[in-house]
Amino acid sequence: MDAIFSGLKAAYFDFSYDLRDRRDWKIATIREVEYLADISAIAVEATNGLVAIGTKTGKILLFGAPQASNVLRVPRATSVKFLQFAALVFKLICVDDKGTLHVWDLSQLGHPKLVASEAYREPICSLTVSPCHSHAFIGLERRRVILTYDTLCLHRSPYIIPDVWTKHEQVALHSGIPLSSVPNSTDLMDIVVHPRDLNIIFLAYAGGVALYDLTERRATGHYELVIPPGAPGALGYYDPDILKARRPPLTAIAVHASGQLFVTGHLDGTVAFWAVDDEGRPLMVRTIGKLDINFPEGVELDKALSDPHRPSPETLRGLQIEPIFKLSWCSFGSQTASDPYSGATVLTILGGFDPQAKETGVTTLRLPPLILPSPSTPSVRGGLHPEIRKALVKPLSSTNIYVYPTVGAATDYLYIPKESPHFGGCFDAVAILVVYEWPAGQRSIYAKEFPPPPFGLVQSSSTPIPSSSDKELENPLDAELSTTLQSLKLSSDPKDYTQSLPSALWTGMTAVCDGDIVRLEKEEYDRLQCSPQVPATPPPSKVGRGGIAWVDYGDYDQAQDLLSTKRQPNRLLVTHHRNLTVNFQDITAQLLIGSAASPLTTAYPAPLPHLTIALPLLLSESCIAEASHPLPLAQAEIQAAQLTSESGECAIAMRSGHVFVYRYDERQRNVSDITDEKDGIVRLAHIPAEAGTFQPMLMVENRWGAVSACELSNIGFLAVAYSSGALIIVDMRHPKIILQDEGDAKAQKRISVSLHLHNAEDEKRIVTLRWFICGFDEDPTPRVRLLVSRRSGASRLFTLTQSASRIWEADADVQRLDGAEHPLPRGSFVINAKNGTSRTASRATFKEALQGHEDPVLAKEGKDKDEGPHCFWVSAGEKGARCQANFGGGRAGKAEWGKGRKVECVEIVTRNGAQGLVAIMDTREALVYSLPALELIQTFQLIKQPNSAFCLDDTGDFVDWTFDAESETVSGALLGTLFAIRRVYDEPAVDYTAGRRAAPGLAPRVPLSPISYVGAWFNFRKGASGDAIDALLAGPNRPIPQDAPTSVVVNREWQNQIQSHAQALAAQASRTGSDLYSNLSAAVSERGEVLSGLDESFRNLEEGGRNMLFEAKKLAAGQSGKRWFGF
């Protein structure tokens, strides 16, 4: 240093000379993270792996691959009510609660562009978009009509669907058909497009379901649930209306992959299964736990009617089952396109819980395959064949249930399909997102494997699960082993994919309570990154996978900035959460370096799930439960978490007073019987742990009250201060307490005398603990020292020395010091008096203490010790800061923050070898002071965040946490830096079209009958194409852009499947050449496949077997592109 500050008692080097130029400072925001705590809508684009999550505050999180994430904002910040992807035109559709439809174009490079907003000026009650055409169906709440919107041309279409249910009720009334009243029966609840025929839609009203033909513009069927008199219904035989016909209002609908079956949910918790071919009565009426609730049972009815102790109306209201809020019917396997009946399915139910069960979550019901018989008699006109009805009822009576549990009430869920958007987004789902209400009012979300492993619907392998019908294994031992392994597999819980969700969804149970920014040394950073838990090639996410991102520099040459960014230190964001976990995110600047040729590979911040510390797992250990001062899980709450920069250790302080210490280890730890509890320390090194994770080391019991301060060093020492004034020091090498101090009686006496106007108990509380390796007073020899500061400003300096037997002990001689009044947590610093470098305890400075030599910087100077101090102690408090030479020497500097200013955070920041003290005020005014003179040299204004807390590291990077006052959790974080010069921090350009794929073609229609029953296929028409529906809805004057996508997408895989099935039919026919029915039945039973390749019916059945061979070969050669059953 050439600059020298003089004017005080002595002359000192000015360590801040190179920070006095304002051009050396550049305040910039690197990233803003918003935690979306009020989720209101979710949607998925399955083909390209995009997910959208809307909130009540008008924000939409759109994400695919981890790095491809954007936050869209609804105009006027109105609440998001519905979200849908228009997959064909690659747009996102949103409806807000003000009745306005918004459209974003996802093909725009960078940030998706809002391309249209259409106001309907009344509440919208339903939004449905098919992946096969470009029109959206929009249900209006007041007018009870359905409008259509062209997402390609971005305007309303002329096609309108009228109030179908009102017309139906009027016709029924004029026909003299008695109808029991349904409140608001004409309210539109949902719109579902037929999964195999775009011309047909299911309109769900509160009164029932109408099947609507778009081409014919009329309803072709009506389905309304009526519980007959005497039937128990959902409430049971004590229902006050037991002797009346009841029509529970409809609340939800889901359609089977065949399009021939559907299920409705109702306000009273009833679930009704229907066949499209039978409007008269449902196949099955049940609740989650009860079957056939639409059939009366005489004995039970008589017993209830004659019971003199009938429940009161209040009691019955408490027994009412929860309404059904949402239904989804998921199918699996490639055979679904051709034969949707042969595989097991899963019905997912939101709601319907019995109040006595005291259970919350989302229910899944496994339904066995539908084995449809070949009717022995002709079909019944106007209804479902009795033999087929009987075959359907048994699978729908399944009681195989799994519940995805939630802490609060579940509010929504969403399937994440593997890749196909068809069948209502309910095909080959690999994950499920569950949204639930947190008691504090926030909404949280988690992702789990789907379907549940106990259901045995394994999708990762084409090998079917062994069952009693499979061929017996030749070796009995193999059979027993296979059965055992299968039972173990089926008993496991679903895998948790929540870690793959963006950190913006850390809300509710996973909400961030607080956090810190930690600069890591290069070796330690590399060690944490090279964990065996981190695969060389990350597996594809089960939730989002679409899009790429890179930094677009344009014409500006930022080569020098890139080089400087690569030299930035490594940093982690450490957060602790409401669910008792500690998470780590990488915020190293190098993660932002990317280009179009080399896109970004991770999100920013980048999660490090292999480092996550989960305390609930540890608290279940017997050594914790049996400790002298156990910590029950129900009473556990994290107060703070601290990560060291070099030693890979993490200390977690609990509000109960317990402190846990974890240490990162690349080696796997096996189970051990060694456990020890001694003097308040419980050793945890016997607990097994995976390699490359943080492993539990010890627990400090809460013998001394709540923790007021905790400081973990890089050199193996832990200091914990308690609200009672007690202090302990733990040597973690051989875990034991080497110092237990109940407080300085003399210091407490001074506190009570000099600060009699203040609360003495509060003034004696220890608020600051800092580990240093430095000299003291006239002794420049570096030693391990702990600086302890009470709120009054009275401080003590403890010195640790190593005995001849290499045991660390605390010296009896404790130095008493006077620091700044009301010191800030971590507001004490010790710097070298010659170059201003920090004397914080580190491996390098610890080496000096072990050698017992003088500070090498001081020794290199070769000057007399009397010529100047060897260190400076900087102490910062609520009113100002002071700098003292050699702790107790002369004053080198003093600063006052100023009247009306409230300081939140102080840190000594180093930049290009220069040091300065930065103080952040509650107004987000940054004051920079020189060292050691504490002269104000710079003032900056940062972005003011309401109700926030500031964390700053020693390189000038910071995080500003914004808190939600109601839930007391973090609602957002602003990552920034004081030195953005020559550093990349640009927002990446996101391209969601990279690797974009078209949706596969729509599966053909199938009848509700076995594939071999040819009579069911006659007069079975082909569904309309997406282009035909677009032309129908848009009218003749539709201005189609030249490069507009259409629904004519050829799916080669499905075409090949149809072709192979037709060829199989021809081969089978040539071998038998007799009766058509027997030929087709033999093909099904012998090859185990269903036939979906019949593109035209056989024309001359009377010619018998000889003509049959000719027709089958003709089918195999020319089936592609022909009409289906054109009779």
Sequence and secondary structure as in RCSB ss.txt:
>XXXX:A:sequence
MDAIFSGLKAAYFDFSYDLRDRRDWKIATIREVEYLADISAIAVEATNGLVAIGTKTGKILLFGAPQASNVLRVP
RATSVKFLQFAALVFKLICVDDKGTLHVWDLSQLGHPKLVASEAYREPICSLTVSPCHSHAFIGLERRRVILTYD
TLCLHRSPYIIPDVWTKHEQVALHSGIPLSSVPNSTDLMDIVVHPRDLNIIFLAYAGGVALYDLTERRATGHYEL
VIPPGAPGALGYYDPDILKARRPPLTAIAVHASGQLFVTGHLDGTVAFWAVDDEGRPLMVRTIGKLDINFPEGVE
LDKALSDPHRPSPETLRGLQIEPIFKLSWCSFGSQTASDPYSGATVLTILGGFDPQAKETGVTTLRLPPLILPSP
STPSVRGGLHPEIRKALVKPLSSTNIYVYPTVGAATDYLYIPKESPHFGGCFDAVAILVVYEWPAGQRSIYAKEF
PPPPFGLVQSSSTPIPSSSDKELENPLDAELSTTLQSLKLSSDPKDYTQSLPSALWTGMTAVCDGDIVRLEKEEY
DRLQCSPQVPATPPPSKVGRGGIAWVDYGDYDQAQDLLSTKRQPNRLLVTHHRNLTVNFQDITAQLLIGSAASPL
TTAYPAPLPHLTIALPLLLSESCIAEASHPLPLAQAEIQAAQLTSESGECAIAMRSGHVFVYRYDERQRNVSDIT
DEKDGIVRLAHIPAEAGTFQPMLMVENRWGAVSACELSNIGFLAVAYSSGALIIVDMRHPKIILQDEGDAKAQKR
ISVSLHLHNAEDEKRIVTLRWFICGFDEDPTPRVRLLVSRRSGASRLFTLTQSASRIWEADADVQRLDGAEHPLP
RGSFVINAKNGTSRTASRATFKEALQGHEDPVLAKEGKDKDEGPHCFWVSAGEKGARCQANFGGGRAGKAEWGKG
RKVECVEIVTRNGAQGLVAIMDTREALVYSLPALELIQTFQLIKQPNSAFCLDDTGDFVDWTFDAESETVSGALL
GTLFAIRRVYDEPAVDYTAGRRAAPGLAPRVPLSPISYVGAWFNFRKGASGDAIDALLAGPNRPIPQDAPTSVVV
NREWQNQIQSHAQALAAQASRTGSDLYSNLSAAVSERGEVLSGLDESFRNLEEGGRNMLFEAKKLAAGQSGKRWF
GF
>XXXX:A:secstr
   EE SSSS EE TTGGG SGGG B EEEEEEE    EEEEEEETTTTEEEEEETTSEEEEESSTT EEEEE G
GG  EEEEEEETTTTEEEEEETTSEEEEEETTSSSS EEEEEEE SS EEEEEE TTSSEEEEEETTT  EEEEE
TTTTEEEEEEE  HHHHHHHHHHHTT      TTTT EEEEEE SS TTEEEEEESS EEEEETTTTEEEEEE  
 B TT  TTT TT TTTTS B   EEEEEE TTSSEEEEEETTS EEEEETT  SS SEEE SS   TTS  HHH
HHHHHT TT   HHHHHHH    EEEEEEEB SGGGGT TTSS EEEEEEE   GGG   EEEEEEE        
SS   TTS  HHHHHHHHTGGG  EEEEEE SS EEEEEEEESS  HHHH BSEEEEEEEEE TTS EEEEEEES
S GGG    S SS    TTS   SSHHHHHHHHHHHHHHHTS   B GGGS GGG  GGG EEEEEEEEE HHHH
HHHHT TTS SS    SS    EEE   TT   HHHHHHHHTS EEEEEEEETTSEEEEEE  GGGG   SSS  
 S SSEE GGG EEHHHHHTSHHHHTSSS   GGG  EEEEEE SSS EEEEEETTS EEEEEEESS B      
EEETTEEE TTS B TTEEEEEEEE  SS SEEEEEE TTSEEEEEETTS EEEEETTTTEEEEEE   HHHHHH
HHHHTTTS HHHHTSEEEEEEEEEEETTEEEEEEEEEEEETTSEEEEEEEEE TTS EEE S  EEEE  SSEEE
EEEEEEETTT  B B  HHHHHHHHHT   HHHHHHT  GGGS SEEEEEEESSEEEEEETTTS EEEEEE  TT
  EEEEEEEEETTEEEEEEEETT EEEEEETTT  EEEEEE    TTEEEEE TTSEEEEEEEETTTTEEEEEEE
EESB TT      EEETTTT            SS TT GGGGTT      HHHHHHHHH TT    TT   S   
 HHHHHHHHHHHHHHHHHHHHH S HHHHHHHHHHHH        S  S GGGTHHHHHHHHHHHHHH TT  S 
  
